[in-house]
């Protein structure tokens, strides 16, 4: 995304929030041709999807990443695999999105 100005929760909130991208703040959006019926349907669902992804990213950041870096407690293999699976699912959803930048930005 080319963002080095913010990290963690704020990054995900700005990247996945509904609305148009702003200069220096690109967005991840669902791809497709706007005239396609299926794409239209998905795009109508973008706001709730964006909110859901935002909430998932924020939740994972706060309950998995932050906790792992703030404590010395070791996770069990099962706990580690469950947390890794949550991140993996999130990454798969993000891989399907396109980066949309503000007009005039490359």
N, C-alpha and C positions, 0 to 999 in steps of 0.2 A: 504494500500500500504506500510505501515511501514515507511513512510517518515516523519521525524521530522526536516529535515535539510533545507527545503524550504517551502514556503507557497504561497497561492494566485496564481497569474498569472503564476509565474515561475513553480510552481508545475504542473499546467495543461499543460503548454507548453512541459515540459519534459515527462510527463506521456502519452500524446496523440500524440506526434510527431512521424512521420514515422521512420523506421529503427529498428535495433535490440536494446534490452535493454543493459545497461551498468551496471557494478557492482554498487550496491546501488541505481540504477535508473531503477526500473521495469517499464514495459509498459502495458497498457491495449490494448488488441488485440481482434479481432473478432474470435470466437471459431470455431472449426470444423476439420474434417479429410481432410488433404491437397489433397487427391486423389479424393474427391467428387467434381463433376462438379459445383454444387451450391456453395460449399465452395471456389472453385477456383475462381469463378466469384466474390464472395464477397471479397476475398483476393486481387484480382486485383483492387478492389475499395477501399482498405484500405487506401492508401495514401490520396486520396481526402476526404474519410470519416474522417480519422484522422485529416486532416487539418480543416475540417468543425467542428468537435467536439472541437478541440483546439480553434478555433475562437469563438464558442459558449461559451465555458467555460471562455475564456478570457473576452468576452463581458459581460457575466453575472456577472463575478467577478467585473469588473470595473463599470458597470452601475447600478447594483443592490446592491451587497454586499457593495462595497466601499461607494457609495452614502448614503446608509442607515446608515453606521457607522460614516460618516463624517458630517452629518447634524442632526439637531434636528427637521426637518420638518416631520410631520406625514403623512403617506400615506392614501389615501382613501381606503375603502374596495375593490373597483374595482381594483385600482392600486396594492394593496397587492396581490389579487387573481391572477392577470395577471403575476406578478413576480414569485409567487409561482408555477404557472402552467409551466412557462419556466424552472424552476429548476426541477420540477417533470418530465418533458419530458426528460431533460438531464439525470437525474438519471436513468430513464428507459432504455435509450440507453446504459449507462455505465454498468447497471446490466447484459446486454447481453454479455459483454466482459469478457475475461479471463485475469488474471494477468500473464504476461510472465516476468521471471527474467533472468539475465545473466547466462550463463553456469557456473555450479558449485555452484550457490546460491540456497538456499531452500526457 
